[in-house]
Amino acid sequence: MAVLGLLGGFVGGLVLSEVVAVVAHLALGVPPEELTVLRFTPLLFALVFAVVAPLLHRRRRSASG
């Protein structure tokens, strides 16, 4: 579950950072070079999901049986 959370969090972070960058560029006119904070979003999401996914899986298994 941790590996799946890691992969899912990384992909989710990539998608989120790209969506935020496009919206910021189109709506606010912010150049992509100024959004350096978004570079770390996939790594942060991957770490968070790698911890949260096994915890949720364990909680779901213990609640069902």
C-alpha positions as CSV (number, residue, x, y, z in Angstrom):
1,M,0.0,0.0,0.0
2,A,2.9,2.4,0.7
3,V,4.2,1.9,-2.8
4,L,0.8,2.5,-4.4
5,G,0.4,5.6,-2.2
6,L,3.8,6.8,-3.3
7,L,3.0,6.4,-7.0
8,G,-0.5,7.7,-6.7
9,G,0.7,10.7,-4.7
10,F,3.4,11.5,-7.2
11,V,1.0,11.4,-10.1
12,G,-1.6,13.4,-8.3
13,G,1.0,16.0,-7.3
14,L,2.1,16.2,-10.9
15,V,-1.4,16.8,-12.1
16,L,-2.2,19.3,-9.4
17,S,1.0,21.3,-10.0
18,E,0.4,21.5,-13.7
19,V,-3.3,22.5,-13.3
20,V,-2.3,25.2,-10.8
21,A,0.5,26.5,-13.1
22,V,-1.8,26.7,-16.1
23,V,-4.6,28.4,-14.2
24,A,-2.1,30.9,-12.6
25,H,-0.7,31.7,-16.0
26,L,-4.0,32.1,-17.8
27,A,-5.9,33.9,-15.0
28,L,-3.2,35.9,-13.4
29,G,-0.6,36.2,-16.1
30,V,2.1,34.7,-13.8
31,P,5.0,33.3,-15.9
32,P,5.7,29.6,-15.1
33,E,9.3,30.5,-14.0
34,E,7.9,32.3,-11.0
35,L,6.0,29.2,-9.7
36,T,9.1,27.4,-8.4
37,V,7.2,26.2,-5.3
38,L,5.1,23.9,-7.5
39,R,8.2,22.0,-8.4
40,F,8.1,20.2,-5.0
41,T,4.4,19.4,-5.0
42,P,4.7,15.9,-6.5
43,L,7.4,14.9,-3.9
44,L,5.3,16.3,-1.0
45,F,2.1,14.5,-2.2
46,A,4.1,11.3,-2.7
47,L,5.4,11.4,0.9
48,V,2.0,12.2,2.3
49,F,0.2,9.5,0.3
50,A,2.8,6.9,1.2
51,V,2.0,7.4,4.9
52,V,-1.7,7.9,4.6
53,A,-2.6,5.1,2.2
54,P,-1.4,2.2,4.5
55,L,-3.1,3.9,7.5
56,L,-6.4,4.1,5.7
57,H,-6.0,0.6,4.4
58,R,-5.3,-0.8,7.8
59,R,-8.3,1.1,9.3
60,R,-10.6,-0.2,6.6
61,R,-9.5,-3.8,7.1
62,S,-9.9,-3.6,10.9
63,A,-13.4,-2.0,10.6
64,S,-14.7,-4.6,8.1
65,G,-13.7,-7.6,10.0
